Amino acid sequence: MTRILADLPEEEIERLDLIAHEQGKSRAAVLREAVSAYTAKPASNKDWLEIGFGAWKDRTDICDSVEWQRRERAANTRPWDNDYPVVRAEFPDLFDEEDDREHERHLAWLAENGMKLGDGNLKPGALGRKRARK
């Protein structure tokens, strides 16, 4: 066996000594095990592809990932968002009557202020100018 000299930070030496004490081994034995584990031949990326490919093919509890993502985004749609009517039509189970009432209140507020759906990205002060035109 070849002997080596290595410089390690004091904190790592302390952790190494603690592990050695807990396992009832010498510091050198723990180091040998660590180096052996570190240098063990890992499976190549191709091996992991072969192992994992098709692993979920028979799952029935998960849906199409694109559909899932669209539904998650739809779940965060608020009644005052510009796309509320479109999202509400596509995912009616995500919304209730209170959401619809809030949407109607929002539309009424917009009309009252001379605005329409989609005018939400106004510059500061634009609301005052719109009211002045009434």
C-alpha positions as CSV (number, residue, x, y, z in Angstrom):
1,M,0.0,0.0,0.0
2,T,1.3,3.4,-0.9
3,R,1.4,6.2,1.7
4,I,0.3,9.7,0.7
5,L,0.5,13.1,2.4
6,A,-2.6,15.3,2.0
7,D,-3.5,18.8,3.4
8,L,-7.1,19.1,4.6
9,P,-8.8,22.0,6.4
10,E,-9.0,21.6,10.2
11,E,-12.9,21.4,10.1
12,E,-12.7,18.4,7.7
13,I,-10.1,16.7,10.0
14,E,-12.4,17.2,12.9
15,R,-15.4,15.7,11.0
16,L,-13.2,12.8,9.8
17,D,-12.1,12.1,13.4
18,L,-15.7,12.2,14.6
19,I,-16.8,9.7,11.9
20,A,-13.8,7.5,12.7
21,H,-14.7,7.6,16.4
22,E,-18.4,6.8,15.8
23,Q,-17.6,3.9,13.5
24,G,-14.8,2.6,15.7
25,K,-12.2,2.9,12.9
26,S,-9.0,4.7,12.4
27,R,-8.8,7.9,10.4
28,A,-6.8,6.2,7.7
29,A,-9.5,3.4,7.4
30,V,-12.3,6.0,7.0
31,L,-10.2,7.9,4.4
32,R,-9.5,4.6,2.4
33,E,-13.3,3.9,2.4
34,A,-14.1,7.4,1.2
35,V,-11.5,7.3,-1.6
36,S,-12.7,3.8,-2.6
37,A,-16.3,5.1,-2.8
38,Y,-15.3,8.2,-4.6
39,T,-13.3,6.4,-7.3
40,A,-15.8,3.5,-7.8
41,K,-16.8,3.3,-11.5
42,P,-20.1,5.2,-11.8
43,A,-22.7,4.0,-14.3
44,S,-22.5,5.9,-17.5
45,N,-25.3,8.3,-18.5
46,K,-26.4,5.8,-21.1
47,D,-26.9,3.2,-18.4
48,W,-29.2,5.5,-16.6
49,L,-31.2,6.2,-19.8
50,E,-31.7,2.4,-20.3
51,I,-32.7,1.9,-16.7
52,G,-35.2,4.9,-16.7
53,F,-36.6,4.8,-20.2
54,G,-40.3,3.9,-20.1
55,A,-40.3,3.6,-16.3
56,W,-43.6,5.6,-16.1
57,K,-45.2,4.2,-19.3
58,D,-48.0,2.3,-17.5
59,R,-48.8,5.0,-15.0
60,T,-52.5,6.1,-15.1
61,D,-52.4,8.7,-12.4
62,I,-50.4,11.2,-14.4
63,C,-51.5,13.1,-17.5
64,D,-49.8,14.8,-20.4
65,S,-47.1,17.2,-19.0
66,V,-48.2,20.0,-21.4
67,E,-51.8,19.7,-20.3
68,W,-50.7,19.6,-16.7
69,Q,-48.7,22.8,-17.1
70,R,-51.6,24.6,-18.9
71,R,-54.0,23.6,-16.1
72,E,-51.5,24.8,-13.4
73,R,-51.3,28.2,-15.1
74,A,-55.0,28.4,-15.5
75,A,-55.4,27.7,-11.8
76,N,-53.6,31.0,-11.2
77,T,-55.8,33.1,-13.4
78,R,-57.6,35.8,-11.5
79,P,-61.0,37.2,-12.4
80,W,-59.5,40.6,-13.4
81,D,-56.9,39.0,-15.7
82,N,-57.4,39.8,-19.4
83,D,-57.6,36.2,-20.4
84,Y,-60.1,35.2,-17.7
85,P,-63.0,34.5,-20.1
86,V,-60.9,32.3,-22.3
87,V,-59.4,30.4,-19.4
88,R,-62.8,30.1,-17.7
89,A,-64.2,28.6,-20.9
90,E,-61.4,26.0,-21.2
91,F,-61.2,25.1,-17.5
92,P,-64.7,25.7,-16.0
93,D,-64.1,23.4,-13.0
94,L,-61.3,25.8,-11.7
95,F,-63.7,28.7,-11.2
96,D,-66.9,29.3,-9.3
97,E,-69.8,31.8,-9.2
98,E,-67.8,34.1,-6.9
99,D,-65.0,34.4,-9.5
100,D,-67.6,35.2,-12.2
101,R,-69.1,37.9,-9.9
102,E,-65.7,39.4,-9.3
103,H,-65.1,39.4,-13.1
104,E,-68.3,41.2,-13.6
105,R,-67.4,43.8,-10.9
106,H,-64.1,44.3,-12.6
107,L,-65.8,44.8,-16.0
108,A,-68.2,47.3,-14.4
109,W,-65.3,49.2,-12.8
110,L,-63.5,49.4,-16.1
111,A,-66.6,50.7,-17.9
112,E,-67.2,53.2,-15.1
113,N,-63.7,54.5,-15.7
114,G,-63.9,54.6,-19.4
115,M,-61.7,51.6,-19.9
116,K,-62.1,48.1,-21.4
117,L,-60.6,44.7,-20.7
118,G,-57.0,44.9,-21.7
119,D,-56.4,48.5,-20.6
120,G,-54.8,47.3,-17.4
121,N,-51.3,48.1,-18.4
122,L,-51.7,51.8,-18.4
123,K,-49.0,54.3,-17.5
124,P,-49.2,56.2,-14.3
125,G,-51.8,59.0,-14.5
126,A,-53.6,57.5,-17.5
127,L,-56.7,56.7,-15.4
128,G,-57.1,60.4,-14.6
129,R,-56.9,61.3,-18.3
130,K,-59.4,58.7,-19.2
131,R,-61.9,60.0,-16.6
132,A,-61.4,63.5,-17.8
133,R,-62.5,62.5,-21.3
134,K,-65.9,61.4,-20.0
